[in-house]
Amino acid sequence: MALVGGNPSGAFLIGILSIMENHYNKFRNRTQAGQLLARKLHSYANQRGLLILALPRGGVPVAHEVAKELNAELDICLVRKLGVPGHRELAMGAIASGGIKELNTNIINTERISKRAIDEVLEEETRELSRRELAYRGNRPLVNIKGRTVILVDDGMATGVTMRAAVKLLKIQGPAKLVVAVPVTHPSVYFNLKILVDEVVCLVMPEEFYSIGLWYEDFAQTTDEEVCQLLNNPNVLSQ
């Protein structure tokens, strides 16, 4: 997992890990992170019409555990990060279904990214968004969120731009309450997002954040097959 801001030297990485060990424990994996997150969301358990929406792919294992523990319906909210060319883990923006686009102008200006480069990434990620829609949802209709309590889950937030795109998409659809829940993010991302939704729930907010992957012992990429398996798991309530 690339670090925000560049590739660190070995000594610098050791320093980062030392800071982390002194302040927080890492999550073992996304499953454990989801179980811990569910505990913090226990007040929503068994609520009628509760909907857990995961940001694929990494958010799905986390959201699966949350939905299972809260006895809630699980579905996905499809968004795609627009990665900086040559540093794709750093988000310069994000897109969601229905033409939703969110750009991180600070990153774009700092990295001096041209409009042409943005358009090329946008075209590529739009194709990938369509592919995932077909792979994960197939012929299954979009879930109705109007008037419902919705908890939007990911495995973490680095810049928050992908989550903001998801929030923008969902607010158009009229949920009664919109909650964002993640295991880890930077405090500034937490506070910036908090003004956009009803509640933000996060387990740890380290000042020395660097990247989501550094806060997991196992941060292996979630596969399409795993996403489909978790979405079709009968242990999760289907309403």
Secondary structure by P-SEA (a helix, b strand, c coil): cccccccccaaaaaaaaaaaaacbbbbccaaaaaaaaaaaacccccccbbbbbbccccaaaaaaaaaaaacbbbbbbbbbbbccccccccccccccccbbbbbaaaaaaaacccaaaaaaaaaaaaaaaaaaaaacccccccccccccbbbbbccccccaaaaaaaaaaaaaacccbbbbbbccccaaaaaaaccccccccccccccccccccccccccccccaaaaaaaaaccccccc
